[in-house]
C-alpha cells in the first residue's frame, strides 16, 4: 500500500451535499426488510467491521451514493465524499461458473416448490440451503472473499464509501431479490428462461408462443379493432372443449399437474430464529452478541438425526 501524506487528508471533513443521490429508504434503525438483504448485512456485520459500517449507513441515508450498478461478479458505485470529485467504488465476489449454475438450475427445476416461487418473482429462504448443498453458498463466508476497492485516501477497508455501497446494495436486494443471483452470475431473465425450458422438458407441456419476432408492417385495415373478438378470460377459454359437469365434478379437487411423491423437506439450521431477527442494539452487544449467540446455538443445539 502506498504511503499517505498529511496533504492527502487535508480536505477530509463533512461530505459534500448532493442532489439526486440514492438515499436509503430506512431513515433509522436497521436497513433491509427481506430475508436476503438482512442475511447479507448480517454476514457483513459478523466480520466485526465496527464503526465503519455505522458511518457508511449515515452516508447511505444522506444520499451520498450517486450510482449503483450490479453485474455478474462485481458491484460498482460512485460515492460523493468530502472532496469535489466523487470516489469510485467496486465490490467483487466471484460468480458461480456455468457448470455450477447448470447443476443449480437442474435442482431448482426439479422441485415444483422452488420453480413456482422463483417464477412468481420470490426468493424463498430455503433457497440458501439449496445453494449451500450444491456447493454454491449465496453469501460470502469471510471478508476475504470480497475484493473491495475505493480510490479514497482512507486506509480502512471497508471505508465509509464502501460501507455505504454495501447498505445500498442490501436495499437493492430488497427491491429486486434477483439482483443477488445476478451478482452471483445469473440475471433474472437468464434464470427464469432456463427454469421454464427445463420445466417444459420435464412435464412435456407446450411452451407459450414466443413474441420475439417483430410484427409485420400493419396496414390500415388490420388496424381496425374487432369489438366482437373475445378478450380476457373468454379469449383464454376460446377453443377449449366443453366438459360435461358430471364428468368434471369428480376431479374438481384434483391437482392440474402431478404432485411430487412427498412435499419438499425444509431443512433449517439451529440458528433459524437468529436469522429472522435484526442485529441487537449496540447497548446489548450489537452484531458481536448475534455471532456469539449463533455459536452457542450451534454448540448446544440437537445433534442431527
N, C-alpha and C positions, 0 to 999 in steps of 0.2 A: 504494500500500500504506500502511495506517495506521501511525503511529509506535508503537513499543513502549516501554513504561516499565520501570524496574527491577522494579516490583511484578509485571509480567507474568511474570517469570522467577523470582520469589521462591520458588515452591514446586516448581521444577524439581528433579528428583532421580531416584532409582530408581523404576521403575514399581511401582504397587500390585499386589500379588499377587491373582490372580483364580482362581476355581474354575470349571471347566466351559468354559474358553475353547477356541478352535480351535487346537490345537497342531500344528505341522508334524511330519510323520511322521519326517523325517530329523533325527536328533539331531546329526549332524556331517557335514562335507563338503558337497558340492553338493546343492541341493534340486532336485527334478524328475527323473523317471525316463524319461518318454516323450519322443519327438522334439518334440512340440508344446510341452510345458512347458519343455524345455531350450531350444528355439528362442526361446520368448517371453522367458525370462530372459536368454538370450544377447543379444537385441536391447536389453533394458534395460541390461545391464552395458556394452554398447558405447557408451552415452550418457555414459560417464565420470562416473557419479554417486558413485563413491568410497566413503568410509566410511559414507555414509548408507544404502546397501544392506546393509552389514555390520551396522549397528545394527538395521536393520529385520529382518534374518534372526534376530538374537537375540530380538527381540520375538516373531517368529513361532514360534520354538521354545519360548518361555516360555509360550505360550498367551494372549498379551495381546489377540489379536483375538477379540472376543466374538461377532460375527455377520459373515457374508459373504453378500451377495446379488448374483446376476448377472442382469442384464436386458439387452435389446437396447440397445446404446449406452452402458450405464452399469453400473459395479460400485460397490456401496455396502457400507460396513463400519462397525462400531463397534469402536473400539480403546481399551483401557484404558491410560492413561499414568500420570503421577505425581500428577495431580490426582484428586479424588474423582469428578468427572463424566467419563465416557468421551468420547472425541473422535469426531466424525462425519467419515467419510472417503468421498470419491467419486472415481472414475477414469472419465472419459468418453472414448469412442472412437467416432467417427461410424459408425453401422451402414450397411451397403450398402443403397441404395434398392431398392424392389421390382422395378423393371425389370432391375436388375443381377442380383438374385438369380434372376429368371426365366431369364436367359441362362446363369447358372452351373448351375442345375438341369437345363437342357437339355443342357449339356455333360456333366454327371455321368451323366444318364440315358442318354446316347448311347454311353457306354463301359461295357461289362459289367464291366470290372476295377474301376472306381470304384463302380458301383452295388452290386456284390456285397460289396465291403469295407465300404461305409457301412451297407448293410442288415444286415451282420453285427456292426455296432457298432464298427468300426475306422476310424481315420483314417490312410490310407497317407501316407507322407511326400511322395509325388509330388503330393499334393493341393495343396501350397503352390505348385508350378509351375503347376498348372491355374488356380488363383485369380489368380496374378500375370498369366498370359497373358490372362485375362478382364478385366484392369484392376481387380482387386479384391484387392490384397495382404492376406493374412491378418494380418500383423504390422505394427505401425507402423514407418515408415521413419525417423522422427525423434521426439524427445521432444516437439516442438511439436504433434504430432498428438494427444497426450493432454492432456486438461484435468483437472488434479489439484487437489483441494481437501481441506483439513483445517482444522478450526476450532481447532487448537492454536496457541499463540503463536510457534511456531518460524518463522524466516524461510526456512529451507531448503525447497526443493521438488525432489524429494520429501523430506518429513520422515521420521523413523523410523516413524511411524504409517502413512504411505502406503507406505513400503518394505515394512513387514510385510504389508500388504494385497497387494502385488504377489507376495510369496512364497507366501502362502496361495492366491492366485488361480492360481499355477502348479500348486500341488498339486491344486486343484480341477480343472484341466485333466487332470491325471494320472488322477484318479478318474473323470471323465467328459469325454472329449475333445470331445463335442458342445457343452460349455459355451463353448468357444472360438467355435464357429459361432453359438451363441446370443447371445454378446456382439456379434457382427457382424450380428445381425438375424434369425436363423432358429433356432427351437427344434428339438430333435431330432424331435419329433412332426411338426411342420410340414414339415421337410425330407424325412423318410422317407416321409410320406404322399404328398408331391409326386413323389418318385422312383418310388414304386410305381405311381402313376397314370400317369406318363409311360412306364414300362416296359410297363405293360399296353397303353397306346395304341400302343406301338411293336411289341410282339411279338404282340398280339392275344390274349393269354392271358386267361382268365376270372378276374376278381378274386375273392378269397375272400369268403364270406358275411359281411356286417357283423354285429357283435354289439352295435351301438349301441342297438337298440330294446330296451327293458326287457322281460323275460319276463312272460307273462301270469300272473295270480294262480294259484298252484298249488293243487290240491286234494289230498286225502289219497290218492286212488287214483293220481294221477300221481306222487306222491312215492315210490311203491314202486319199488325198483331192479330192473331186469330183469337177472338174473345171466347170462342166456343171450345178452345183447346183445354184439356184438363190441367189443373195446377195443383200444387201442394200434394196432400195425401192422395188425392184422386189420380194425380199423374203417376205416383209411385205404384198404385194398385192396378193401373191400366194394364191389361194383358194377362193378369193372373187368373188362373182357372178358379171358378166358383166351387167351394167345397160344401156339401150338404151339412147342415147344422148338426145332425145326429152323428155324423162321422167326425166332425171337428170337436165336439164336446168332450169325447172321451180322452182326447190328448191335449186339452186346453192347458193343463198344468205341466205338460212335458217340456223339457228344455229344447229350444230350436236347434241346438248343436249338441253333439255328445259331450257329456261332462267327464272330467278326469275320474279315474277309479277312486281317488280319495282327494280331499281338499289339500292344498299346499300346506306344509308344516311351517309355521312361522318360528324360526329359530331366533331367540333373543339372548343377549348376554345378561350376566348378573347385574350389570350397571345400567339396565334399561331405564330405571327411574331417573338416574342422573342425566341421561340424555334428554329427558323431557323438561328438565329444569334449566333455567339460565344460570350463569355463573353467580355464586354467592356474593353478597355485598362485601366491599373491602373491610368493613368493620368486623366481619366474622371470618375473614380469611381469604376472600376473593378466589381467583382461579386456583391458587395453591391448595385451598381446602377441598375443592372439587376433585383435584387429582389425588389427594390423599384418601378421600372417600372412595374413589374408584379402585384404588389399590386394595383398600380394605374389603370392598365388595367382592373383588376377585379372589382375595386370600381366604375369606371366611365363607364364601358362597358355597352352595351344594356342589359336590363333585358330579361331573357328567355321568349319566347312567349308561 
